[in-house]
Amino acid sequence: MRNRLFCPIGGMKPFLWLFLSMIVLASCELTPFESARNIHHIGIGISYRGTDLLVLEGPINDAVALKKSFHSFFSAEPFESTLLLQQGDEKGAYTLDEEDLPTKDLVIETIIRTLGGMKKNDLLIITYSGHAIEDGSLVLAPDRSDGLLLGGDLDAALLGVDELISLFDRSEATILLILDSCYAGSFIPESGDVSTIDSKNRFEDLWNGYRQIIERNPRLFVLAATTADNTSKEPRFGSPIHGYFTKALLEALDTTSKQVTLDQVYHHIHEHQGFPTEGSNKHLYQHPIISGGALDLVLRYSISPRSIR
């Protein structure tokens, strides 16, 4: 196996090795292999039962299945998961009595508390399945007994892009944000909606890629179900129902490969999503995207000396 350089936040993309021989990244100390780390997962799933929004069948299934899948995927490393779910009571009514109800206050509190106990080499994965509005803001569970959102105070239940991303600046841990929601691409800078750099002017692109990771949080990676101007879909029938994006993600995580990167997961989703990724009518396709830049997050790796030679 060929040598591969690792750093605390992920692997260098192959085209970058020569470029980095000229530029020393102060934020990334090169080491022979990844240090020991802990994996934390916060899974958010909202059905909107009992609210005045369209009920979604997939989000609860998404959050629960992803917890199980990540537990298996990271079986060789310490893993903890917290689920914040809004399911509705047995009659389908809204209730504030659900344990770990993902209201805005609880979601923010959970993220801050989790990051506060994490170290530099740790990885936090946040998954969200639910509604979002056109600017990308996540629609969380309303903190009112009648469950009203559109007919109540919708703004109080919205977690905006900048508001959420600002929470990550409190920690040096690596964060992977996975969003199965409409307009999820709003969480990715416009210049970073591709996973690789492909241009004839390779040096200029490498330099721009380096500048991009300096100008934004270099420890934040985003995998989004769709672009900033399109919606995310789920099938009307099936058992269990998952969002098309999440279903492909679960399939990607079901791999025996010893080393798996975020780019590899993305390409699997793009190639195997059970819904068109292109088209002329936005209602008939959704295109998953990934944050770009010079680094690729190594999700699973082998630390065997034989794999580094």
N, C-alpha and C positions, 0 to 999 in steps of 0.2 A: 504494500500500500504506500502511496506517495506521502511525503511529509505534508502536514497541514498545520498552519499556524492557528492558535486559539487565543482569544482574549476574554476577559470576564463577561463581556456582553454578547459574544457570539463569534462566529468564524469569519475570517476575512474572505470576501468573494475572490475567486481564483485570479481575476484580472488585476487585482490590487497589489499583488506581492511586490512587483517591481517598483510601483509608485511609492509604496511605503518604505522602500529602501532609501528614498530621498527625503521622506517626511516622517518625523517621529511624532506619533500620536500621544500627547501627554495624558489623555484620558484612558489609554488602553495599554497596559503593560503586557508585552508578549510573554507567554509561558509555554512550556512543552505540552501541557494539557490543562483542562479545566480543573479548578479547585473544587473541593466538595461544596455542595450547595443544597439548599432546601427548596422544595417546590410548593408554592401556595396557590390555591385556586379559589376564586370567588365566582360562583355561578349564579346569574340573575335570570329568572324566567318569569314572565308575567302573562297570564291568560286573559285578563281584563273582564272576567266573568263578574257580573254584577255592576259593571261600570257602563257608561254610555258610549264606549268605543267598541269597535268591531272585535268580537271574541276571537282569539287565536288559539288553535289547537296544538301547535307545535312547541311553543316556548318551554313549557314544563318538561315535556319529553326531552327537549334539547339539553336543558340544564342538567337533568338527572343522568342522561346518557353520557354527556361529556365528562361529568364527574367520574363515572365508572370507567370510561375510556382512558382518561388521564391517569387514573390510579393504576391501570394496567400498563400504560405506555411508560410511566415513570417508576416501574416496579423496583428498579435498582437504586432509587434515590428516595430520601424522606419526602413524603407527600401528604399535604393536608388540604381539605376542601371545605368550604362553607357555602351552603345553598341558601339563597334568598328568593323565595317563591311566593307568588300570589296565584292561588288556585281557585278561590271562591269556596263557599261552604257546600255541603252535600246537596243543597237545593239550588246551587248556582248563584246565590246572593253574595254581595260584597260584605266582608267582615274585617274589622280591624283586629280581631282576635287571633288571626293566623300567626303562628310562630315564625319569626324572621321574615315578616312582611317587608318587601323591598320598597319602602318609602324612600324619598330622597334623603331624609336625615339619616336613616339607617344605612343606606348604601354608602354615603360619604363617611359615616362613622366607622363602618366596617373596613373600608379601604385605608383610612388613616391609621386605624388600630393595627391592621395587618402589616402595612408598610413600616410602622414603628417598631415592629419586632423582627424585621428582616435585615440581613447583612448584605454587603456589596455583591457577593457572588450569587445570592439567592434569586429566584425567578418567581414573579407573581403573574399568574394568568387570570385575566378577568374576561368572562364570557357573558354576553348579553343577548337575549332573544326576546324581542318585544317590538312595540311600536316606536317610531321616531317621527319627528316633524321635519319639514323641508330644510331647515338649517342643520339637521343632524341631531338635534337635541333628543335625548332619550326620554320616553314617557314612562315615568316610574309610577308605582302604586299611589293613589291619592291618600292623603292623611285625613280622611273625613269619612264618617260612618255611612253616608249615602252613596259613596263610591263615584260621585260625579266628577267628570274631568271637563268635557266640553261645556257641560251645564254648571260647572262649579268653578274652581280656580285652577285651570290647567297649568298656568305658569309656575305654581307652587310645586308641581310634580315633575317639572322639566329639569333635566341635568344637561346643561349645554356643553358644547365641545371644549371651549376654553376653560370652563369651570372644572370639568373632569380632568383635563390634561394638567391643569395647574396643581392638582393633588399629587401628581407623580413627581413634581419637583422637590417634594419633601424627602425623597429617599434616593439612595444610590443603587438600589436594587434594580434589576432588569424587569421591565413590565411588557407583557404581551397582551394586547387588547384585541379580543375577537368579537366582532359585532355581526349578528344576524338580524338586521333591522333595515328599514327603508333609509335611504340617503346616508348610509354608513360611511361612504367615501368622504364625507365631510370631515372625518377625523384624520385624513391623510392630506398633507400639503399637495397642492395642485401639481407641483413638479415631481412628486414622489409616487405616482400611481403606477409605476412599473417596477418589476423586481430586478431587472438587469439593465445595464447600460450598453447600448449597441449603436455605435457611430463610427464613421471613418476618422473623425478627429478624436482619437482615443485619449490623448493626454489631456485635452481640454475637458472632456467628459469626466475623467478621473478627478481632475481638480475640482470641478463643480460638485461631484459626488462627495468629495472630502468636505467641501464647504457646507453642503447640506447637512451633514451629520453634526457639524459644529454649531450651526444656526438653530437647530432644534434639539430637543432632548435626545442624546445619542442612545439612551437606554430604553427608549419607548419604541416598540414595534407594533404595527397595526395590521390585522387581517380582516378585511371588510367584505360583506356579502355582495355589495353592489356599489356602484359609483355614487357620487354626491348628488346626481340629478335623476336617480332612478330608485325604484322600489324593490324590496325583497319579497319573495313569494314562498308560500307553502302549499302543498297539495290539498285538495278538498276532501280526499278520501285516502284511507290507508290505516294500517295499524302496526306500530305506532306512527303517528304523523310527526315528521320532522321538517323543518325548513329545508328547501333544496340545498342550500349552502351547507347547513349543518350536517345533513346526511352524507354529503361528499366528504366533509371534514372528518366525520366519524370513520368513514372507510379509509381515509388517509392515515389515521392514527392506528388503525388495525394492521400494523406492519411488524415484521420480525427484523427489519434492518437495524443493525447496531448503531448506525449513525444516521440521524434524520435532521434536516434543516427546515426552517420555515419556508424557504423558497421551494423546497421539494414538496411540502404539504400544499402550498399554493398551486403549484403546477398540477398536482393530482386533482385538486378541486376543479381547476379550470378545465381539465380534460374529461372529468367524469361526472360533473354536475348533471343531474337528471332534468335539466331545464336549459333551454338555449342561452348561450352567453353572448350572442349577437343577434341583431335583427333591426328592422326599421320601426317597429312598434314597441315602445318601452314596456307595454303591458305583457309582451310576449317574450321578453328576455330579461336576464339580469347578469351583470358581468362582475365577478369577484375581483378585488384588487388588493394589493399589498403595499405597504410603505417601502419606498426605495432607499437608496443610499449605498454607502460603500460596504456595509456590514450585513452579514446573513446570520440570523440567530440560530445557533446550534441547539436544538431541542433535546436530542438524545445523542450521546457519544460514547465511544469505547475508550476507556483509559488504560487498556492493556498495552504494555510496552511494545508488544509486537505490532500494534497498529500505528506506532509512531517511529518510523525508521526510514 
